[in-house]
Amino acid sequence: MSSPSPAVIVDIVRSPVGRAVKGSLAGVRPDDLAADIVRALLDRHPQVDPAQIDDVVCGCAFPWGEQGYNVGRCIAVLAGMPHHVPAQTITRLCASSLQALRSAAHAVALGEGDAFIVVGVESVSRVGRGIELSQTHPLLDPEAPGDTLGGVFMPMGMTAEIVADDHGVTREEMDRFAQRSQERATHARESGFSAREIVPVALPDGGRLEHDESTRPQSTLEGLARLEPVFRADGRVTAGNSCPLNDGAAAALVMSQERAGELGLTPRARIVSSAVSAVDPTRMGVGPIKAIEDALRRAALTIDDVGVFELNEAFAAQVIPVCREVGIDPFDDRVNPHGGGIAVGHPFGMTGLRIMSTLLNGLDEADARYGIESMCVGGGQGQAMVVERLA
């Protein structure tokens, strides 16, 4: 039996990131939004017959409500894919679509398919975070009477405060990193960099959304310094140095390198390695450290080999210590060179693919070979993936 062909990313496209509740995408169903993005992806590659897709793998952090009933299958049907094409929905909370990408790569590596559509979707506006639907086990509820095992899902902002305490991250560092994110995301929009990955979305009122809505070009370091802490009276985590709540969808075409070549497609990147990790849930933000280390080790690389390092900005409080622990300055030009979640936004189930699209474009811009994406994950987990630029 011949060795399976490597898994490659042929393309990724995404919607603009909308502001939750008050934004332009609040009136758009998440399944409709994602279906539009899948259609746009397939339209870019007429060589790909949708009937030959082996599986649709969808990442969604909170798969209920309009994101329920195996939303991946719903998206595939809404996108016009033949009924014989299967689909699945998986969740790893914030890293759901990165896990979906990983799962597709694993299937290719095992020789279980040659062509996959990977989707990431989240509408906080229309589905929320499901807090009212959760039914915490008494042993995992720190407020329950008697002995417990501690909380698995304490407020994420509180975990950021704990991480800042543990690692001595100052308020000034957090605000400076947040301002850097805003400035870089603003430049990415104004220079046309972000437009490379964005598919404009038609809105119910007849308008079109073409740009990410959460970026704040007017942000200043002085303005950030005036914001009050949100999660603890004596804390450092503010609305300005945290990611906002958002809506969005993205889709990627993942294939075996052999099949891409047969179709005359030029892959953008090879998936080299990936890893997951877990930590004490109260220190959620540092979850990616071991995943980054393991992914680099599996790729036989070091952090010095990485040309672009994309780390999801859930909170500046966690980005800074993660970077330092894996051996890179958080203010290094290789780190989130085009802004990150603080400025662009974080639609949970979409973000893994959003970051990967930015990473691939960033590797092109930097003419660099290797890049890494990493994310912290609610509940005390982390995930990372190393890619090699091909095109």
C-alpha positions as a printed NumPy array, in Angstrom:
array([[  0.   ,   0.   ,   0.   ],
       [  1.421,   3.375,  -1.011],
       [  1.817,   6.125,   1.554],
       [ -1.082,   8.62 ,   1.612],
       [ -0.467,  11.97 ,  -0.038],
       [  0.12 ,  14.92 ,   2.344],
       [ -2.88 ,  17.052,   3.346],
       [ -2.817,  20.519,   1.81 ],
       [ -4.915,  23.65 ,   2.136],
       [ -5.961,  24.771,  -1.32 ],
       [ -7.894,  27.861,  -0.266],
       [ -9.734,  29.573,   2.599],
       [-12.329,  32.324,   2.392],
       [-14.349,  33.99 ,   5.095],
       [-17.09 ,  36.461,   5.8  ],
       [-16.315,  39.771,   7.427],
       [-16.472,  39.49 ,  11.209],
       [-19.62 ,  41.159,  12.511],
       [-20.229,  42.685,  15.916],
       [-22.528,  40.541,  18.005],
       [-26.083,  41.788,  18.609],
       [-25.5  ,  45.324,  17.296],
       [-23.698,  44.365,  14.11 ],
       [-24.671,  43.821,  10.496],
       [-24.721,  40.014,  10.678],
       [-27.189,  39.882,  13.579],
       [-30.023,  39.515,  11.07 ],
       [-28.392,  36.637,   9.169],
       [-28.882,  32.996,  10.161],
       [-25.524,  31.285,  10.782],
       [-26.372,  28.332,   8.531],
       [-27.283,  30.687,   5.672],
       [-24.118,  32.706,   6.235],
       [-21.882,  29.652,   6.18 ],
       [-23.643,  28.215,   3.123],
       [-22.94 ,  31.448,   1.239],
       [-19.248,  31.166,   2.116],
       [-19.096,  27.51 ,   1.032],
       [-20.667,  28.441,  -2.305],
       [-18.144,  31.255,  -2.731],
       [-15.288,  28.847,  -2.024],
       [-16.52 ,  26.324,  -4.593],
       [-17.157,  29.065,  -7.168],
       [-13.466,  29.987,  -6.95 ],
       [-12.487,  26.449,  -7.96 ],
       [-14.704,  25.19 , -10.787],
       [-12.345,  22.223, -11.257],
       [-13.719,  20.79 ,  -7.996],
       [-16.885,  18.751,  -8.421],
       [-18.953,  19.09 ,  -5.211],
       [-20.148,  15.535,  -5.791],
       [-16.576,  14.352,  -5.211],
       [-16.235,  15.917,  -1.748],
       [-15.642,  13.133,   0.773],
       [-17.   ,  14.966,   3.824],
       [-17.94 ,  18.402,   5.121],
       [-16.365,  18.993,   8.519],
       [-17.865,  21.914,  10.437],
       [-16.537,  23.506,  13.606],
       [-19.055,  25.285,  15.825],
       [-18.509,  26.184,  19.467],
       [-22.153,  26.146,  20.52 ],
       [-24.063,  23.787,  18.184],
       [-27.637,  24.426,  19.19 ],
       [-30.496,  26.697,  18.177],
       [-29.935,  27.804,  14.579],
       [-26.558,  26.094,  14.834],
       [-28.108,  22.798,  15.913],
       [-29.248,  19.601,  14.166],
       [-25.723,  18.927,  12.866],
       [-25.352,  22.382,  11.348],
       [-22.565,  21.097,   9.103],
       [-25.084,  18.908,   7.276],
       [-27.567,  21.786,   7.075],
       [-24.877,  24.051,   5.615],
       [-23.898,  21.468,   2.995],
       [-27.496,  21.069,   1.805],
       [-28.136,  24.829,   1.838],
       [-24.967,  25.337,  -0.2  ],
       [-26.399,  23.069,  -2.897],
       [-24.092,  20.133,  -2.367],
       [-25.446,  16.733,  -3.449],
       [-27.297,  14.787,  -0.783],
       [-24.818,  11.909,  -0.935],
       [-22.035,  14.176,   0.422],
       [-21.869,  13.567,   4.209],
       [-21.231,  16.206,   6.861],
       [-20.433,  16.452,  10.534],
       [-20.256,  19.085,  13.246],
       [-17.606,  19.078,  15.958],
       [-16.852,  21.371,  18.862],
       [-13.714,  22.261,  20.727],
       [-15.217,  25.602,  21.749],
       [-12.874,  28.392,  20.567],
       [-10.742,  25.992,  18.497],
       [-13.668,  24.216,  16.826],
       [-12.787,  25.045,  13.22 ],
       [ -9.079,  24.485,  13.836],
       [-10.052,  21.035,  15.084],
       [-12.248,  20.592,  11.996],
       [ -9.213,  21.41 ,   9.847],
       [ -7.14 ,  18.939,  11.863],
       [ -9.773,  16.219,  11.466],
       [ -9.851,  16.663,   7.69 ],
       [ -6.045,  16.474,   7.597],
       [ -6.134,  13.282,   9.658],
       [ -8.597,  11.709,   7.21 ],
       [ -6.328,  12.563,   4.293],
       [ -3.31 ,  11.181,   6.176],
       [ -5.143,   7.872,   6.735],
       [ -6.119,   7.657,   3.081],
       [ -9.813,   7.969,   3.948],
       [-10.513,  10.718,   1.44 ],
       [ -8.954,  13.19 ,  -0.957],
       [-11.236,  16.242,  -0.807],
       [-12.902,  17.932,   2.169],
       [-14.771,  21.139,   2.829],
       [-13.946,  22.52 ,   6.293],
       [-16.334,  25.084,   7.761],
       [-16.27 ,  27.329,  10.813],
       [-19.366,  29.201,  11.961],
       [-20.67 ,  31.114,  14.962],
       [-23.454,  33.614,  15.574],
       [-23.324,  34.958,  19.096],
       [-26.102,  37.347,  18.043],
       [-28.582,  34.608,  17.254],
       [-27.449,  31.657,  19.356],
       [-25.504,  33.229,  22.212],
       [-23.218,  31.129,  24.334],
       [-25.892,  28.763,  25.6  ],
       [-25.363,  29.628,  29.255],
       [-29.059,  29.111,  29.915],
       [-28.842,  25.663,  28.278],
       [-25.899,  24.389,  30.275],
       [-26.523,  21.961,  33.124],
       [-23.299,  21.787,  35.074],
       [-22.539,  18.553,  36.89 ],
       [-22.621,  19.226,  40.656],
       [-19.057,  17.928,  41.04 ],
       [-17.899,  20.53 ,  38.479],
       [-19.744,  23.445,  40.098],
       [-17.517,  25.168,  42.671],
       [-20.594,  26.883,  44.159],
       [-22.412,  23.597,  44.809],
       [-22.632,  22.366,  48.409],
       [-20.116,  19.813,  49.583],
       [-16.85 ,  18.73 ,  47.993],
       [-16.425,  19.459,  44.276],
       [-13.747,  18.976,  41.625],
       [-13.66 ,  22.698,  40.896],
       [-15.108,  24.656,  37.997],
       [-14.378,  23.74 ,  34.389],
       [-15.958,  26.804,  32.82 ],
       [-15.426,  29.791,  35.068],
       [-15.802,  33.203,  33.358],
       [-13.005,  33.509,  30.814],
       [-12.152,  37.015,  31.98 ],
       [-11.496,  35.707,  35.464],
       [ -9.113,  33.093,  34.067],
       [ -7.305,  35.939,  32.303],
       [ -6.924,  37.791,  35.603],
       [ -5.477,  34.66 ,  37.216],
       [ -3.007,  34.2  ,  34.36 ],
       [ -1.967,  37.856,  34.608],
       [ -1.332,  37.369,  38.334],
       [  0.6  ,  34.144,  37.792],
       [  2.887,  35.632,  35.151],
       [  3.18 ,  39.213,  36.366],
       [  1.614,  40.751,  33.266],
       [  1.089,  44.476,  33.804],
       [ -1.88 ,  46.571,  32.736],
       [  0.441,  48.748,  30.655],
       [  1.716,  45.699,  28.713],
       [ -1.817,  44.481,  28.1  ],
       [ -3.015,  47.838,  26.818],
       [  0.078,  48.279,  24.671],
       [ -0.491,  44.897,  23.057],
       [ -4.175,  45.707,  22.498],
       [ -3.315,  49.011,  20.849],
       [ -0.793,  47.225,  18.637],
       [ -3.556,  44.83 ,  17.546],
       [ -5.875,  47.706,  16.644],
       [ -3.192,  49.53 ,  14.681],
       [ -2.162,  46.423,  12.749],
       [ -5.726,  45.384,  11.967],
       [ -6.481,  48.909,  10.786],
       [ -3.463,  48.826,   8.485],
       [ -4.502,  45.384,   7.206],
       [ -7.877,  46.799,   6.223],
       [ -6.588,  50.043,   4.721],
       [ -3.83 ,  48.314,   2.735],
       [ -6.206,  45.766,   1.232],
       [ -4.562,  42.838,   3.037],
       [ -7.794,  41.729,   4.746],
       [ -9.757,  41.919,   1.507],
       [ -7.732,  38.979,   0.151],
       [ -9.607,  36.584,   2.405],
       [-13.008,  38.26 ,   2.779],
       [-16.135,  37.446,   0.78 ],
       [-18.609,  40.366,   1.049],
       [-21.951,  39.316,   2.517],
       [-25.352,  40.411,   1.236],
       [-27.522,  41.659,   4.096],
       [-31.306,  41.377,   4.6  ],
       [-31.709,  45.145,   4.148],
       [-30.149,  45.015,   0.697],
       [-26.755,  46.273,   1.832],
       [-23.405,  44.517,   1.845],
       [-20.89 ,  43.949,   4.606],
       [-17.347,  44.097,   3.229],
       [-15.133,  44.757,   6.267],
       [-14.676,  43.496,   9.818],
       [-16.814,  45.569,  12.163],
       [-14.961,  45.373,  15.485],
       [-11.694,  47.051,  14.487],
       [-11.347,  50.493,  16.08 ],
       [ -9.088,  52.801,  14.047],
       [ -9.717,  55.57 ,  16.593],
       [ -8.266,  53.535,  19.468],
       [ -5.426,  55.121,  21.447],
       [ -3.22 ,  53.869,  24.237],
       [ -4.461,  56.738,  26.415],
       [ -8.069,  55.77 ,  25.783],
       [ -7.391,  52.132,  26.632],
       [ -5.715,  53.172,  29.878],
       [ -8.893,  54.97 ,  30.994],
       [-11.089,  51.853,  30.785],
       [-12.191,  50.226,  34.024],
       [-11.505,  46.54 ,  34.782],
       [-14.471,  44.318,  33.967],
       [-13.997,  41.118,  35.941],
       [-12.337,  42.221,  39.177],
       [-12.322,  45.61 ,  40.888],
       [ -8.562,  45.555,  41.295],
       [ -7.984,  43.73 ,  38.016],
       [ -6.305,  44.54 ,  34.735],
       [ -8.586,  42.94 ,  32.159],
       [-10.763,  45.497,  30.359],
       [-13.06 ,  45.547,  27.35 ],
       [-10.201,  47.17 ,  25.45 ],
       [ -7.589,  44.467,  26.009],
       [-10.024,  41.555,  25.483],
       [-11.645,  40.193,  22.353],
       [-15.25 ,  41.263,  21.654],
       [-18.209,  38.986,  20.896],
       [-18.81 ,  38.371,  17.212],
       [-20.514,  36.593,  14.319],
       [-18.943,  35.063,  11.21 ],
       [-18.267,  32.075,   8.988],
       [-15.356,  30.676,   6.985],
       [-14.679,  27.733,   4.682],
       [-11.562,  25.924,   3.484],
       [-10.809,  23.408,   0.762],
       [ -8.518,  20.653,   2.067],
       [ -7.23 ,  17.966,  -0.271],
       [ -4.546,  15.403,  -0.68 ],
       [ -1.609,  16.928,  -2.527],
       [ -2.016,  14.262,  -5.191],
       [ -5.68 ,  15.09 ,  -5.889],
       [ -4.968,  18.816,  -5.969],
       [ -2.299,  18.168,  -8.595],
       [ -4.637,  16.007, -10.661],
       [ -7.142,  18.873, -10.766],
       [ -4.535,  21.469, -11.656],
       [ -4.944,  23.28 ,  -8.349],
       [ -2.053,  25.044,  -6.642],
       [ -2.153,  24.337,  -2.881],
       [ -1.329,  27.232,  -0.613],
       [  0.102,  25.234,   2.286],
       [  0.884,  21.779,   3.581],
       [ -0.338,  20.818,   7.037],
       [  2.865,  19.712,   8.748],
       [  1.789,  18.908,  12.307],
       [ -0.731,  19.691,  15.014],
       [ -1.203,  19.191,  18.739],
       [ -3.687,  19.668,  21.552],
       [ -3.063,  20.186,  25.249],
       [ -4.867,  20.893,  28.492],
       [ -4.249,  22.74 ,  31.761],
       [ -6.024,  23.669,  34.974],
       [ -9.269,  25.271,  33.703],
       [ -8.672,  28.326,  35.896],
       [ -5.513,  28.989,  33.841],
       [ -7.268,  28.525,  30.491],
       [ -5.265,  31.204,  28.69 ],
       [ -1.935,  29.387,  28.896],
       [ -3.43 ,  26.203,  27.456],
       [ -1.64 ,  26.559,  24.082],
       [  1.918,  26.471,  25.485],
       [  2.372,  22.709,  25.394],
       [  0.416,  22.387,  22.142],
       [  2.785,  24.866,  20.476],
       [  5.823,  23.042,  21.832],
       [  4.486,  19.645,  20.74 ],
       [  3.476,  20.827,  17.262],
       [  6.918,  22.34 ,  16.693],
       [  8.633,  19.199,  17.978],
       [  6.548,  16.973,  15.693],
       [  7.484,  19.215,  12.765],
       [ 11.187,  19.061,  13.772],
       [ 11.198,  22.863,  14.013],
       [ 11.94 ,  25.496,  16.647],
       [ 10.24 ,  28.82 ,  17.25 ],
       [ 13.13 ,  30.465,  15.382],
       [ 12.06 ,  28.627,  12.208],
       [  8.599,  30.207,  12.319],
       [  8.107,  33.122,   9.936],
       [  4.609,  34.076,  11.135],
       [  3.145,  33.208,  14.544],
       [ -0.636,  33.652,  14.818],
       [ -1.918,  33.314,  18.377],
       [ -5.594,  33.945,  19.052],
       [ -6.02 ,  37.096,  21.115],
       [ -8.697,  36.084,  23.583],
       [ -7.058,  38.386,  26.123],
       [ -3.797,  40.306,  26.03 ],
       [ -3.303,  38.899,  29.531],
       [ -2.764,  35.413,  28.09 ],
       [ -1.108,  36.182,  24.756],
       [  1.859,  37.829,  26.455],
       [  2.85 ,  34.946,  28.78 ],
       [  2.185,  32.293,  26.116],
       [  4.614,  34.026,  23.763],
       [  7.244,  34.373,  26.453],
       [  6.94 ,  30.763,  27.565],
       [  7.479,  29.425,  24.034],
       [ 10.436,  31.721,  23.415],
       [  9.19 ,  34.656,  21.368],
       [  8.689,  38.301,  22.328],
       [  4.946,  39.109,  22.163],
       [  5.87 ,  42.364,  20.416],
       [  8.009,  40.585,  17.803],
       [  6.933,  41.514,  14.266],
       [  6.252,  37.827,  13.552],
       [  3.472,  37.727,  16.158],
       [  0.025,  38.582,  14.75 ],
       [  1.51 ,  40.983,  12.185],
       [ -1.94 ,  41.944,  10.863],
       [ -3.78 ,  42.256,  14.164],
       [ -5.72 ,  39.601,  16.011],
       [ -8.867,  38.792,  17.929],
       [ -8.794,  41.915,  20.108],
       [ -9.243,  44.059,  17.01 ],
       [-10.637,  41.695,  14.373],
       [-13.012,  39.842,  16.701],
       [-13.531,  36.245,  17.819],
       [-16.607,  34.409,  16.444],
       [-15.805,  31.274,  18.422],
       [-16.456,  28.485,  15.918],
       [-15.143,  30.5  ,  12.963],
       [-11.93 ,  31.839,  14.467],
       [ -9.707,  28.83 ,  13.812],
       [-10.215,  29.202,  10.06 ],
       [-10.136,  33.003,  10.21 ],
       [ -6.695,  32.846,  11.798],
       [ -5.479,  30.264,   9.284],
       [ -6.582,  32.448,   6.367],
       [ -4.685,  35.385,   7.865],
       [ -1.674,  33.16 ,   8.508],
       [ -1.505,  31.957,   4.894],
       [ -1.771,  35.504,   3.568],
       [  0.79 ,  36.607,   6.135],
       [  3.249,  33.949,   4.983],
       [  2.813,  35.197,   1.413],
       [  3.376,  38.782,   2.511],
       [  6.497,  37.878,   4.484],
       [  7.731,  35.399,   1.856],
       [  8.164,  32.961,   4.747],
       [  8.093,  29.17 ,   4.714],
       [  6.661,  28.037,   8.054],
       [  3.827,  29.407,  10.158],
       [  2.026,  28.324,  13.291],
       [ -1.486,  28.971,  14.55 ],
       [ -2.409,  28.488,  18.191],
       [ -5.462,  29.044,  20.35 ],
       [ -6.472,  28.847,  23.972],
       [ -9.73 ,  26.998,  24.542],
       [-12.425,  27.427,  27.171],
       [-12.327,  24.726,  29.826],
       [ -8.545,  24.767,  30.004],
       [ -7.287,  23.498,  26.644],
       [ -4.985,  24.597,  23.83 ],
       [ -4.411,  23.725,  20.207],
       [ -1.736,  24.466,  17.598],
       [ -0.991,  23.689,  13.96 ],
       [  2.163,  24.132,  11.873],
       [  1.861,  24.752,   8.128],
       [  4.402,  25.05 ,   5.331],
       [  3.751,  27.59 ,   2.59 ],
       [  3.761,  26.051,  -0.878],
       [  2.43 ,  28.661,  -3.297]])
